[in-house]
Amino acid sequence: MGWRQFFDRHRYSVLSAAAGTLALVGIVWIALDTLIDWQVQAAIKRNAETRAKAWVQNFLETTPSAIDLIQTGQGNMDDISRLEDSFALVNIIRFELFNETGKQTFLSNVSLDRPGDVSGHTNALAIQAFETGMPVIIVHHDDNDEYVTSDPATPETYIEAYIPAITSAGDKVGTIELYVDASAFEEALETTFQQVSLYLVFGTVLVLLLPITAFVRRTQQLMQNDKRMLELTRYDQLTGVLNRNTVTQMLDQVFADDRRKRSGLGILFVDVDHFKQVNDQYGHACGDKLLQHIAGILQASIREGSDTVARYGGDEFVILCRDISSDDFRTLFNRVMEGAKTPCTHAGQSYVPSLSVGAYLAGSGDDQKTALHRADLAVYAAKRQGRGRVVEYGKELEGMFKQETEQHSA
């Protein structure tokens, strides 16, 4: 029996089966569209809440004037500038600060217009987050929300997150409202949804669970990748050690802590001697290889789990050593100088690097500016004394450079 004869004989059954299949596909499509849309929104909220909590924790731990800013709106504007510079790294659009009564004390910028944005207004959601100690997360989307405007600076989808400001001691001092751009993350999820939908439409009921599982897994991968991208912003991409911004935040935290914790903090400023000449003579590829070589030497020289290496500038590195004695500090920087004798090889040529190192062991009376200044004076002295050496800071360095300045002025 041919296909035509079969169809003629079973026309009603075939049409009924086709109609039933289409109806089933339609029902499944609507149900899955609703389910996956819910999953997308839930994933966006979780992702934004993770970002917001991490940003708030970093704000409270690394900003000396954080509590004053939250409670009164008064604080160091340099702190605000540094915070706003970090927005792009975590897709923050702006933030607002509310005190214990829910009164607005600070608004970072007004590029994102919102009804009721009046300086000093009281926000019921800020009060709710403060009183319960739990975040309040709201999704704003361009097709269903009055807050999203036609301003091109305003993202299509963003999260309004109210995070209770809780210090490391467990004290609630107010609420921080963050606006997180979720457009790129939502777009990635929707792309995944489109891919999954093809499987759902043409699959059978028995295999519907497989694409859903794949979607959930893909969502988790996106969130993990997003987390890894946030982590990458902490490191120097050439050498793999921490970057200047990260080590500055670490210093902010150290010097914001109890004064006793500052004692025993060793700071080494490491400068690669004649780096410009290496670049000029052998090329930038060799210069990059040299910086990677030096970073490896420094990493191999520190105490694992206690010390930190960071690239501070072009050919400058810094090592932070917590809870270190003067004897151990000298042992460490002697180990650095010994390691520097290892030649760097590039394109068949070897070059033995030279390092000028300034060493300073901070005391309880130091602040961050003083400690960095003294380590910097020491590395400058190492260069003036012929390079390729370590100079420990001493009070005579202050007088020596002051005398040189006066002589040049005369």
C-alpha positions in Angstrom: 0.0 0.0 0.0 1.4 3.4 -1.1 1.4 6.5 1.0 -1.5 8.1 -1.0 -3.7 5.0 -0.4 -2.8 4.9 3.3 -3.6 8.6 3.7 -6.9 8.3 1.9 -7.9 5.3 4.1 -6.8 6.9 7.3 -7.3 10.6 6.5 -9.3 11.3 9.6 -6.9 9.5 11.9 -3.8 11.2 10.3 -5.4 14.7 10.6 -6.5 14.0 14.1 -3.0 12.8 15.1 -1.4 15.9 13.4 -3.9 18.2 15.1 -3.3 16.5 18.5 0.5 16.7 18.0 0.3 20.4 17.1 -1.9 21.1 20.1 0.4 19.1 22.4 3.4 21.1 21.0 1.5 24.3 21.6 0.7 23.5 25.2 4.2 22.3 25.9 5.6 25.4 24.2 3.5 27.7 26.4 4.2 25.8 29.5 8.0 25.6 28.9 8.1 29.3 27.8 6.5 30.2 31.1 8.8 27.9 33.1 12.0 29.0 31.3 11.0 32.7 31.6 10.6 32.1 35.3 14.1 30.5 35.4 15.6 33.4 33.5 14.2 35.9 35.9 15.3 33.9 38.9 18.8 33.5 37.5 19.0 37.3 36.8 17.9 38.0 40.4 20.5 35.5 41.9 23.2 36.9 39.7 22.4 40.5 40.6 22.1 39.7 44.3 25.5 38.0 44.2 27.1 41.0 42.5 25.4 43.5 44.8 26.4 41.7 48.0 30.0 41.4 46.9 30.1 45.1 46.0 28.5 46.1 49.3 31.0 43.9 51.3 33.9 45.4 49.4 32.5 48.9 50.0 32.2 48.4 53.7 35.6 46.6 54.1 37.8 48.9 51.9 36.2 52.4 52.2 37.3 54.1 55.4 34.5 56.7 55.3 31.8 54.1 54.5 29.8 54.4 57.8 29.9 58.2 57.7 28.7 58.2 54.1 25.8 55.9 54.9 24.7 57.7 58.1 25.3 61.3 57.1 26.2 61.4 53.4 29.5 63.1 54.4 32.7 61.4 53.6 35.9 61.4 51.5 35.0 62.2 47.9 38.2 60.3 46.8 36.4 57.2 48.2 33.4 57.9 46.0 35.5 58.4 42.9 37.2 55.1 43.4 33.9 53.4 43.9 32.4 54.9 40.8 35.5 53.8 38.9 34.8 50.2 39.9 31.2 50.3 38.5 32.2 49.0 35.0 33.9 45.9 36.5 30.6 44.6 38.0 28.0 46.4 35.8 26.9 48.7 38.6 25.0 51.8 37.3 24.8 53.8 40.5 24.1 53.4 44.2 22.1 55.2 46.9 22.8 55.2 50.6 20.1 55.2 53.3 20.5 55.6 57.0 18.8 53.6 59.8 15.5 55.4 59.3 15.4 54.8 55.6 16.3 58.4 54.7 18.4 58.9 51.6 21.9 60.3 52.5 23.8 60.0 49.3 23.1 59.4 45.5 26.1 58.5 43.4 24.7 59.9 40.1 21.4 60.8 38.5 21.8 59.4 35.0 19.1 56.8 35.7 16.0 58.8 36.3 13.4 57.3 38.6 10.1 58.6 39.9 10.5 59.9 43.4 14.3 60.6 43.1 14.4 63.5 45.5 17.4 64.2 47.8 16.7 63.1 51.3 13.5 61.1 50.6 12.6 58.1 52.7 12.4 54.7 51.1 10.1 52.0 52.4 12.1 49.2 50.7 15.3 50.5 52.3 13.6 50.3 55.7 12.3 46.8 54.9 15.8 45.6 54.0 17.3 47.2 57.1 14.7 45.8 59.6 14.7 42.3 58.2 18.4 42.1 57.3 17.4 40.5 54.0 18.0 41.9 50.5 15.1 43.2 48.4 15.6 42.5 44.7 13.4 44.0 41.9 13.7 43.5 38.2 13.0 46.4 35.9 12.5 45.7 32.2 11.9 48.0 29.3 8.5 46.6 28.2 6.8 46.5 31.6 8.3 49.1 33.9 7.8 52.8 34.3 11.3 53.3 35.6 13.0 52.4 32.4 13.2 55.5 30.1 14.2 56.1 26.5 17.5 57.5 27.7 20.2 55.5 25.7 22.3 55.5 28.9 19.6 53.5 30.6 19.9 49.7 30.1 17.0 47.7 28.9 17.0 45.5 32.0 18.4 46.3 35.3 18.1 45.2 38.9 17.2 47.4 41.8 18.8 45.8 44.9 18.4 46.9 48.5 21.2 45.4 50.6 21.4 45.9 54.4 24.7 47.4 55.3 26.2 45.2 58.0 29.7 45.7 59.3 32.1 42.9 60.0 31.2 43.3 63.7 27.6 42.5 62.8 26.2 46.0 63.3 23.5 47.2 60.9 24.3 50.8 59.9 21.8 51.4 57.1 20.9 50.2 53.6 22.7 50.4 50.3 20.6 50.5 47.1 22.4 49.4 44.0 21.3 49.4 40.3 22.9 46.5 38.4 22.9 46.3 34.6 21.5 42.9 33.8 21.0 43.4 30.0 24.0 41.4 28.8 23.3 38.5 31.3 19.7 38.4 30.2 20.7 38.4 26.5 23.0 35.4 27.1 20.2 33.5 28.9 17.7 34.3 26.1 20.2 33.1 23.5 20.5 29.9 25.4 16.7 29.7 25.6 16.4 29.9 21.8 18.9 27.1 21.4 17.1 25.0 23.9 13.7 25.8 22.4 14.6 24.1 19.1 15.1 20.8 21.0 11.9 21.3 23.0 9.7 21.9 19.9 11.1 19.0 17.8 11.8 16.6 20.7 9.4 14.1 22.3 7.9 14.3 25.7 10.4 11.8 27.0 13.4 13.9 26.0 12.0 17.2 27.1 13.8 16.8 30.4 17.2 16.7 28.6 17.1 20.3 27.1 15.7 21.6 30.4 18.7 20.0 32.2 21.0 21.5 29.6 19.5 24.9 30.0 19.9 24.8 33.8 23.5 23.6 33.4 24.1 26.4 30.8 22.7 28.9 33.2 25.0 27.7 35.9 28.0 27.9 33.5 27.1 31.5 32.6 27.0 32.4 36.2 30.3 30.6 36.9 31.9 32.3 33.9 30.6 35.6 35.1 32.1 35.0 38.5 35.4 34.0 36.8 35.4 37.3 34.8 34.9 39.2 38.0 37.9 37.3 39.5 40.0 38.1 36.4 39.6 41.9 37.0 41.8 41.4 40.2 44.9 40.2 38.3 47.4 41.7 35.9 46.9 40.0 32.6 50.5 39.9 31.6 52.2 38.5 34.7 49.3 36.8 36.5 50.0 38.5 39.8 47.5 40.8 41.5 47.0 44.3 39.9 47.5 47.7 41.5 43.8 48.3 42.2 43.5 45.0 44.1 46.6 45.5 46.3 45.4 49.1 47.0 42.2 47.7 48.3 44.1 45.3 50.4 46.1 48.1 51.9 43.0 50.2 52.5 41.6 47.3 54.5 44.8 46.7 56.5 45.1 50.4 57.5 41.4 50.6 58.2 41.7 47.8 60.8 42.9 48.1 64.4 46.4 49.7 64.7 47.9 46.6 66.2 47.3 44.8 62.9 49.5 47.2 61.1 52.6 46.2 63.1 54.6 43.5 61.3 53.4 44.6 57.8 56.4 44.4 55.5 56.3 46.4 52.3 58.8 45.7 49.5 58.9 48.0 46.4 60.7 46.2 43.6 61.8 48.1 40.5 63.3 46.4 37.5 66.6 48.2 36.6 67.3 49.3 33.1 63.9 48.1 31.9 63.6 50.7 29.2 67.0 49.8 27.8 65.9 46.1 27.6 62.8 47.1 25.7 64.8 49.4 23.3 67.5 46.8 22.7 65.6 43.5 22.6 62.0 44.6 21.8 58.8 44.7 23.8 58.3 40.9 23.6 61.5 40.5 25.5 60.4 43.2 28.0 57.1 41.3 28.6 59.1 38.0 29.1 61.3 39.8 31.6 58.3 41.1 33.6 56.9 37.5 33.6 60.3 36.2 34.7 60.5 38.7 37.6 56.9 38.0 38.7 57.8 34.2 38.9 60.9 35.0 41.0 58.9 37.1 43.4 56.1 34.4 43.7 58.7 31.8 44.4 60.4 33.9 47.1 57.4 34.8 49.3 55.8 32.8 52.1 52.8 30.9 50.7 49.5 31.9 52.2 51.0 34.9 54.1 52.5 37.3 51.4 51.1 38.9 48.3 52.8 39.9 45.1 51.3 42.6 42.8 52.3 44.5 39.7 52.2 48.2 40.9 53.1 49.9 37.6 55.0 49.3 34.3 58.2 47.8 35.7 57.3 48.1 39.4 56.1 45.3 41.7 55.1 45.4 45.4 55.2 42.6 48.0 53.0 42.8 51.1 54.1 40.6 54.0 51.7 40.3 56.9 52.8 39.4 60.4 56.5 39.2 59.6 59.4 39.8 61.9 62.4 41.9 60.9 64.6 38.8 60.6 62.2 37.0 58.4 61.7 40.2 56.4 65.4 40.4 55.6 65.5 36.7 54.8 62.6 37.2 52.3 64.2 40.1 50.4 67.6 38.4 50.4 65.8 35.4 48.8 64.3 37.8 46.2 67.8 39.2 45.3 69.2 35.7 45.1 66.4 34.6 42.8 67.1 37.6 40.6 70.4 36.1 39.6 68.5 33.6 37.5 68.9 34.6 33.8 65.8 35.4 31.7 66.0 33.7 28.3 64.3 35.0 25.2 64.8 34.2 21.5 68.0 32.3 22.3 69.5 35.2 24.3 69.9 35.4 28.1 69.7 38.4 30.3 70.4 38.5 34.0 68.0 41.0 35.6 68.9 43.6 38.2 66.4 44.7 40.9 66.4 47.8 43.1 64.3 47.1 46.2 63.0 49.4 48.9 62.0 47.7 52.2 59.9 49.1 55.0 58.5 47.3 58.0 55.4 49.3 59.1 54.6 50.2 62.7 51.3 50.7 64.6 51.6 54.5 64.2 51.8 54.4 60.4 49.1 55.3 58.0 48.9 54.0 54.4 50.4 57.1 52.9 53.3 57.2 55.3 54.1 53.5 54.8 54.1 53.6 51.0 56.1 56.9 51.1 58.9 55.3 53.2 59.0 52.2 51.0 59.2 54.4 48.0 62.1 56.5 49.5 64.0 53.3 50.1 63.7 52.1 46.5 64.7 55.5 45.3 67.8 55.3 47.6 68.6 51.9 46.2 68.7 53.4 42.7 70.8 56.3 43.8 73.3 54.0 45.4 74.0 52.1 42.2 70.9 49.8 41.7 70.9 46.0 42.1 70.5 46.2 45.9 68.1 46.4 48.8 67.8 49.5 50.9 65.9 49.4 54.2 64.1 52.6 55.2 65.8 54.8 57.8 65.1 58.3 59.0 68.3 59.5 57.4 66.7 59.0 54.0 64.2 61.8 54.8 67.0 64.2 55.6 69.2 63.1 52.7 66.6 63.7 50.0 65.5 66.9 51.7 69.1 68.1 51.7 69.5 67.2 47.9 66.3 69.1 47.1 67.6 72.2 49.0 71.0 72.0 47.1 69.2 71.8 43.7 67.0 74.7 44.7 70.1 76.8 45.6 
